C-alpha cells in the first residue's frame, strides 16, 4: 500500500527540483515581479490542478517570485477570490451564466497565461462601456448567425 505524499514531500521530488531549476534559469534567477535576485526565490504555480504533480505543469504556468512577492501574491489571490465571489453573489447572473463565464476564463487562461493590468483594464472598460458592450453582443449574435449558415 502506497501512502499519498503531501505537497511538501512532492516539492522535494527530483522531478520538481529539475523543473524548478529550469524555471529559475529561464527567469534568470530574478523575481519577475520586483526584479530581486538577492533573496530567496520561489517558483509559483499560476494555477493548481489536483490531478497534476508540481512538475507536470507547462512552463508558461510557472513564474519566479522572491519570497516576499510570493507571499504577497498568495495573500492577494485569496483576497481576490473573495472579492470575485462576493461580486457575483450580488449580480443578476444565473448559474448557467456564471458557468459560461468561468469556462471563458479557463479557455482564455490557456491562451494568455499572464494577462497584464493593461489588458485587464481594457476588458473592464469594454464591459462597463454600454456602447462597446452592445457592439460585443451584436457581434456575438452575428457570429452565431454565420455559424448556422453552414
MODELLER restraints for C-alpha pairs under 7 A, 6 or more apart:
rsr = mdl.restraints
at = mdl.atoms
rsr.add(forms.Gaussian(group=physical.xy_distance, feature=features.Distance(at['CA:15:A'], at['CA:55:A']), mean=6.14, stdev=0.5))
rsr.add(forms.Gaussian(group=physical.xy_distance, feature=features.Distance(at['CA:16:A'], at['CA:54:A']), mean=6.23, stdev=0.5))
rsr.add(forms.Gaussian(group=physical.xy_distance, feature=features.Distance(at['CA:16:A'], at['CA:55:A']), mean=4.77, stdev=0.5))
rsr.add(forms.Gaussian(group=physical.xy_distance, feature=features.Distance(at['CA:19:A'], at['CA:55:A']), mean=5.83, stdev=0.5))
rsr.add(forms.Gaussian(group=physical.xy_distance, feature=features.Distance(at['CA:20:A'], at['CA:43:A']), mean=6.25, stdev=0.5))
rsr.add(forms.Gaussian(group=physical.xy_distance, feature=features.Distance(at['CA:23:A'], at['CA:63:A']), mean=6.85, stdev=0.5))
rsr.add(forms.Gaussian(group=physical.xy_distance, feature=features.Distance(at['CA:23:A'], at['CA:64:A']), mean=6.94, stdev=0.5))
rsr.add(forms.Gaussian(group=physical.xy_distance, feature=features.Distance(at['CA:24:A'], at['CA:64:A']), mean=6.22, stdev=0.5))
rsr.add(forms.Gaussian(group=physical.xy_distance, feature=features.Distance(at['CA:27:A'], at['CA:64:A']), mean=6.45, stdev=0.5))
rsr.add(forms.Gaussian(group=physical.xy_distance, feature=features.Distance(at['CA:29:A'], at['CA:37:A']), mean=5.99, stdev=0.5))
rsr.add(forms.Gaussian(group=physical.xy_distance, feature=features.Distance(at['CA:30:A'], at['CA:36:A']), mean=5.59, stdev=0.5))
rsr.add(forms.Gaussian(group=physical.xy_distance, feature=features.Distance(at['CA:30:A'], at['CA:37:A']), mean=4.48, stdev=0.5))
rsr.add(forms.Gaussian(group=physical.xy_distance, feature=features.Distance(at['CA:30:A'], at['CA:64:A']), mean=6.77, stdev=0.5))
rsr.add(forms.Gaussian(group=physical.xy_distance, feature=features.Distance(at['CA:31:A'], at['CA:37:A']), mean=6.32, stdev=0.5))
rsr.add(forms.Gaussian(group=physical.xy_distance, feature=features.Distance(at['CA:31:A'], at['CA:41:A']), mean=6.94, stdev=0.5))
rsr.add(forms.Gaussian(group=physical.xy_distance, feature=features.Distance(at['CA:31:A'], at['CA:64:A']), mean=5.28, stdev=0.5))
rsr.add(forms.Gaussian(group=physical.xy_distance, feature=features.Distance(at['CA:31:A'], at['CA:65:A']), mean=4.27, stdev=0.5))
rsr.add(forms.Gaussian(group=physical.xy_distance, feature=features.Distance(at['CA:31:A'], at['CA:66:A']), mean=5.10, stdev=0.5))
rsr.add(forms.Gaussian(group=physical.xy_distance, feature=features.Distance(at['CA:32:A'], at['CA:64:A']), mean=5.76, stdev=0.5))
rsr.add(forms.Gaussian(group=physical.xy_distance, feature=features.Distance(at['CA:32:A'], at['CA:65:A']), mean=5.84, stdev=0.5))
rsr.add(forms.Gaussian(group=physical.xy_distance, feature=features.Distance(at['CA:33:A'], at['CA:65:A']), mean=6.50, stdev=0.5))
rsr.add(forms.Gaussian(group=physical.xy_distance, feature=features.Distance(at['CA:33:A'], at['CA:69:A']), mean=6.97, stdev=0.5))
rsr.add(forms.Gaussian(group=physical.xy_distance, feature=features.Distance(at['CA:36:A'], at['CA:66:A']), mean=6.52, stdev=0.5))
rsr.add(forms.Gaussian(group=physical.xy_distance, feature=features.Distance(at['CA:39:A'], at['CA:66:A']), mean=6.38, stdev=0.5))
rsr.add(forms.Gaussian(group=physical.xy_distance, feature=features.Distance(at['CA:40:A'], at['CA:66:A']), mean=5.76, stdev=0.5))
rsr.add(forms.Gaussian(group=physical.xy_distance, feature=features.Distance(at['CA:40:A'], at['CA:67:A']), mean=5.63, stdev=0.5))
rsr.add(forms.Gaussian(group=physical.xy_distance, feature=features.Distance(at['CA:41:A'], at['CA:64:A']), mean=6.63, stdev=0.5))
rsr.add(forms.Gaussian(group=physical.xy_distance, feature=features.Distance(at['CA:41:A'], at['CA:65:A']), mean=5.72, stdev=0.5))
rsr.add(forms.Gaussian(group=physical.xy_distance, feature=features.Distance(at['CA:41:A'], at['CA:66:A']), mean=4.29, stdev=0.5))
rsr.add(forms.Gaussian(group=physical.xy_distance, feature=features.Distance(at['CA:41:A'], at['CA:67:A']), mean=5.67, stdev=0.5))
rsr.add(forms.Gaussian(group=physical.xy_distance, feature=features.Distance(at['CA:42:A'], at['CA:64:A']), mean=5.75, stdev=0.5))
rsr.add(forms.Gaussian(group=physical.xy_distance, feature=features.Distance(at['CA:42:A'], at['CA:65:A']), mean=5.34, stdev=0.5))
rsr.add(forms.Gaussian(group=physical.xy_distance, feature=features.Distance(at['CA:42:A'], at['CA:66:A']), mean=5.86, stdev=0.5))
rsr.add(forms.Gaussian(group=physical.xy_distance, feature=features.Distance(at['CA:42:A'], at['CA:67:A']), mean=6.14, stdev=0.5))
rsr.add(forms.Gaussian(group=physical.xy_distance, feature=features.Distance(at['CA:42:A'], at['CA:70:A']), mean=6.97, stdev=0.5))
rsr.add(forms.Gaussian(group=physical.xy_distance, feature=features.Distance(at['CA:43:A'], at['CA:62:A']), mean=6.36, stdev=0.5))
rsr.add(forms.Gaussian(group=physical.xy_distance, feature=features.Distance(at['CA:43:A'], at['CA:63:A']), mean=5.48, stdev=0.5))
rsr.add(forms.Gaussian(group=physical.xy_distance, feature=features.Distance(at['CA:43:A'], at['CA:64:A']), mean=4.58, stdev=0.5))
rsr.add(forms.Gaussian(group=physical.xy_distance, feature=features.Distance(at['CA:43:A'], at['CA:65:A']), mean=6.23, stdev=0.5))
rsr.add(forms.Gaussian(group=physical.xy_distance, feature=features.Distance(at['CA:44:A'], at['CA:62:A']), mean=5.54, stdev=0.5))
rsr.add(forms.Gaussian(group=physical.xy_distance, feature=features.Distance(at['CA:44:A'], at['CA:63:A']), mean=5.22, stdev=0.5))
rsr.add(forms.Gaussian(group=physical.xy_distance, feature=features.Distance(at['CA:44:A'], at['CA:64:A']), mean=6.09, stdev=0.5))
rsr.add(forms.Gaussian(group=physical.xy_distance, feature=features.Distance(at['CA:44:A'], at['CA:65:A']), mean=6.68, stdev=0.5))
rsr.add(forms.Gaussian(group=physical.xy_distance, feature=features.Distance(at['CA:45:A'], at['CA:61:A']), mean=6.00, stdev=0.5))
rsr.add(forms.Gaussian(group=physical.xy_distance, feature=features.Distance(at['CA:45:A'], at['CA:62:A']), mean=4.80, stdev=0.5))
rsr.add(forms.Gaussian(group=physical.xy_distance, feature=features.Distance(at['CA:45:A'], at['CA:63:A']), mean=6.77, stdev=0.5))
rsr.add(forms.Gaussian(group=physical.xy_distance, feature=features.Distance(at['CA:46:A'], at['CA:61:A']), mean=5.25, stdev=0.5))
rsr.add(forms.Gaussian(group=physical.xy_distance, feature=features.Distance(at['CA:46:A'], at['CA:62:A']), mean=5.96, stdev=0.5))
rsr.add(forms.Gaussian(group=physical.xy_distance, feature=features.Distance(at['CA:60:A'], at['CA:113:A']), mean=6.61, stdev=0.5))
rsr.add(forms.Gaussian(group=physical.xy_distance, feature=features.Distance(at['CA:61:A'], at['CA:113:A']), mean=6.31, stdev=0.5))
rsr.add(forms.Gaussian(group=physical.xy_distance, feature=features.Distance(at['CA:126:A'], at['CA:132:A']), mean=5.62, stdev=0.5))
rsr.add(forms.Gaussian(group=physical.xy_distance, feature=features.Distance(at['CA:126:A'], at['CA:133:A']), mean=6.33, stdev=0.5))
rsr.add(forms.Gaussian(group=physical.xy_distance, feature=features.Distance(at['CA:127:A'], at['CA:133:A']), mean=5.52, stdev=0.5))
